[in-house]
Amino acid sequence: MHVDQKSVSSQTHRITYTHIKTRGPRICFMFSGLGYTYEKPLLYYVTMLMLKHGIDVVQIHYAYSKELMTKSTDEIADVMMQDIDLVLQDVLSHSDYKNIIFAGKSIGTIPLIQRVMKDEVYKDAVMLLLTPLLTRTELFESLLESNHKGLIAIGARDHYYTEEVYQLKTNKMNIQVIENADHSLDVLYSPAESLRELETVLDGIEQLL
């Protein structure tokens, strides 16, 4: 295994990313939340799961102010894709991966749902949507129209949760609703239960790999 810390720039943007290479034929691009970074439990163990299966991992390191969340869904997607596209182009232009997986957490699901999942280039990619912002109407409607294979995992006590999430279940898209879990998929004041629920999510992801 080899780890590269890289940066890529355009005339107006510069973004860094971590590329963990297993030399396997598959790759997972990870989009973190605003405050939920790759060292936090869910994304840390998703990374470990990918490496276990010989899947390369790219962790994209963006930083935005909380004011971005006051923008429209499409505005957020456009801002983030200016950075994300730089990384996708840099990685995929130098490699020949056979399969692509995308994993997004919270705000990271916005460009994933609104842009990546609508791009014909990624029509066969597996989508891992971890605590997506389902109360944003545009995201929910986009997911209703999607035919991607993947998993949606969200806590029933997440402020972005809606009971309508089950409408998104298809033959290809699985739904995991974690009872009593919040936006971090933690069960408040119950570390043991939080770990059990994390294992449930990881098992669901592993079935897709």
Wavefront OBJ file of the C-alpha trace (Angstrom):
o trace
v 0.000 0.000 0.000
v 1.241 3.474 -0.897
v -0.134 6.857 0.241
v 0.223 10.012 -1.865
v -0.644 13.512 -0.649
v -1.300 15.577 -3.743
v -2.675 18.925 -4.850
v -4.100 20.055 -8.144
v -4.845 23.565 -9.350
v -6.747 25.520 -11.945
v -6.508 29.250 -12.580
v -8.946 29.908 -9.745
v -8.875 26.834 -7.506
v -6.420 24.655 -5.624
v -7.452 21.464 -3.875
v -5.553 18.742 -2.034
v -6.332 15.061 -1.778
v -5.000 11.846 -0.290
v -4.642 8.884 -2.655
v -4.257 5.540 -0.888
v -3.121 2.981 -3.442
v -3.573 -0.772 -3.107
v -2.791 -1.313 -6.803
v -6.211 -2.888 -7.255
v -8.575 -2.283 -10.217
v -11.217 -0.361 -8.221
v -11.297 3.078 -6.625
v -13.481 4.890 -4.089
v -13.710 8.693 -4.125
v -14.749 10.061 -0.740
v -16.508 13.390 -0.103
v -16.507 14.359 3.582
v -18.945 16.518 5.527
v -18.163 20.084 6.600
v -17.117 19.070 10.103
v -17.189 15.320 9.654
v -13.720 14.572 8.310
v -11.993 11.348 7.298
v -10.663 10.747 10.801
v -14.191 10.457 12.234
v -15.466 6.897 12.846
v -17.810 6.398 9.880
v -15.429 7.617 7.172
v -12.391 6.096 8.878
v -13.908 2.636 8.872
v -15.357 2.986 5.382
v -11.786 3.724 4.288
v -10.537 0.643 6.128
v -13.265 -1.462 4.507
v -12.247 -0.320 1.040
v -8.600 -1.133 1.702
v -9.579 -4.560 3.034
v -11.108 -5.293 -0.369
v -8.125 -3.961 -2.299
v -9.936 -0.809 -3.381
v -7.908 2.396 -3.803
v -9.229 5.387 -1.853
v -9.152 9.090 -2.710
v -10.074 11.435 0.143
v -10.804 14.930 -1.146
v -9.864 17.702 1.315
v -12.119 20.700 0.808
v -12.980 23.414 3.313
v -15.995 25.691 3.098
v -17.611 28.138 5.481
v -20.955 27.301 7.088
v -22.419 30.105 5.009
v -22.295 27.790 2.016
v -25.197 25.855 3.539
v -27.424 28.943 3.136
v -27.063 28.701 -0.636
v -29.380 26.780 -2.930
v -28.681 23.103 -3.496
v -27.476 23.689 -7.049
v -25.237 26.566 -5.972
v -23.600 24.322 -3.373
v -23.135 21.565 -5.951
v -21.514 23.988 -8.412
v -19.114 25.409 -5.813
v -18.009 21.974 -4.662
v -17.728 20.483 -8.147
v -15.161 23.129 -9.111
v -12.854 21.443 -6.604
v -14.029 17.855 -6.998
v -13.728 17.876 -10.796
v -10.074 18.849 -10.521
v -9.385 15.747 -8.436
v -11.477 13.394 -10.577
v -9.727 14.537 -13.736
v -6.276 14.328 -12.162
v -6.754 10.812 -10.761
v -8.670 9.231 -13.628
v -6.423 10.676 -16.343
v -3.425 8.861 -14.838
v -5.079 5.533 -14.000
v -7.187 2.834 -15.616
v -9.678 1.821 -12.942
v -12.295 -0.760 -13.900
v -14.905 0.211 -11.291
v -15.650 3.407 -9.392
v -17.331 3.862 -6.013
v -18.382 7.214 -4.586
v -18.942 7.742 -0.853
v -20.382 11.035 0.376
v -21.165 12.226 3.903
v -23.699 14.999 4.591
v -22.840 18.035 2.410
v -20.608 15.707 0.402
v -23.735 14.005 -0.923
v -24.917 17.229 -2.616
v -22.441 17.270 -5.546
v -22.643 13.493 -5.639
v -26.428 13.445 -6.110
v -26.842 16.648 -8.134
v -23.862 16.326 -10.465
v -21.941 13.042 -10.369
v -24.996 10.766 -10.408
v -26.395 12.688 -13.383
v -23.187 12.327 -15.388
v -23.392 9.520 -17.953
v -19.690 8.832 -17.402
v -20.489 7.511 -13.903
v -23.738 5.675 -14.649
v -22.292 2.337 -13.488
v -20.636 3.675 -10.321
v -21.727 2.463 -6.880
v -23.089 5.275 -4.689
v -22.743 5.305 -0.898
v -24.884 8.143 0.457
v -24.164 8.537 4.152
v -26.615 10.848 5.952
v -27.748 12.649 2.769
v -29.653 15.906 3.204
v -33.005 14.407 2.258
v -35.074 17.381 3.431
v -33.648 19.358 0.511
v -36.361 18.792 -2.090
v -33.998 18.925 -5.061
v -31.866 16.100 -3.674
v -34.833 13.892 -2.914
v -36.315 14.406 -6.370
v -32.967 13.664 -8.024
v -32.705 10.414 -6.074
v -36.211 9.411 -7.149
v -35.024 9.613 -10.765
v -31.759 7.756 -10.192
v -31.084 4.187 -11.250
v -27.720 3.797 -9.518
v -26.641 0.851 -7.411
v -25.831 1.826 -3.848
v -26.819 2.452 -0.262
v -28.504 5.273 1.630
v -27.769 5.269 5.376
v -29.399 7.804 7.689
v -30.396 8.087 11.339
v -34.040 8.404 12.337
v -33.042 11.309 14.628
v -31.056 13.089 11.950
v -32.563 16.517 11.277
v -32.283 15.733 7.551
v -34.280 12.498 7.906
v -37.695 12.053 6.354
v -39.965 9.024 6.542
v -40.323 9.288 2.769
v -36.796 7.846 2.458
v -38.334 4.416 1.842
v -39.671 5.711 -1.491
v -36.049 5.649 -2.663
v -35.622 1.901 -2.178
v -35.185 0.088 -5.488
v -33.707 -3.198 -6.657
v -30.348 -1.407 -6.857
v -30.554 1.134 -4.033
v -30.739 -0.164 -0.460
v -32.000 1.886 2.478
v -30.681 1.673 6.047
v -32.493 3.757 8.660
v -30.684 3.641 12.004
v -33.159 4.060 14.853
v -32.158 6.639 17.506
v -29.084 7.712 15.490
v -28.242 11.356 14.799
v -26.536 13.093 11.854
v -23.223 11.454 12.773
v -24.982 8.064 12.902
v -24.241 8.049 16.637
v -26.733 6.901 19.247
v -26.478 9.603 21.897
v -24.728 8.588 25.146
v -24.555 4.959 23.999
v -21.109 4.155 22.568
v -21.721 0.396 22.461
v -24.943 0.786 20.499
v -23.276 3.355 18.221
v -20.562 0.833 17.382
v -23.129 -1.883 16.677
v -24.995 0.430 14.308
v -21.732 1.371 12.601
v -21.092 -2.310 12.029
v -24.553 -2.622 10.459
v -23.758 0.169 8.009
v -20.379 -1.351 7.157
v -22.019 -4.734 6.562
v -24.456 -3.080 4.167
v -21.606 -1.445 2.276
v -19.603 -4.667 2.170
v -22.493 -6.454 0.467
v -22.153 -3.981 -2.410
v -18.440 -4.575 -2.829
l 1 2 3 4 5 6 7 8 9 10 11 12 13 14 15 16 17 18 19 20 21 22 23 24 25 26 27 28 29 30 31 32 33 34 35 36 37 38 39 40 41 42 43 44 45 46 47 48 49 50 51 52 53 54 55 56 57 58 59 60 61 62 63 64 65 66 67 68 69 70 71 72 73 74 75 76 77 78 79 80 81 82 83 84 85 86 87 88 89 90 91 92 93 94 95 96 97 98 99 100 101 102 103 104 105 106 107 108 109 110 111 112 113 114 115 116 117 118 119 120 121 122 123 124 125 126 127 128 129 130 131 132 133 134 135 136 137 138 139 140 141 142 143 144 145 146 147 148 149 150 151 152 153 154 155 156 157 158 159 160 161 162 163 164 165 166 167 168 169 170 171 172 173 174 175 176 177 178 179 180 181 182 183 184 185 186 187 188 189 190 191 192 193 194 195 196 197 198 199 200 201 202 203 204 205 206 207 208 209
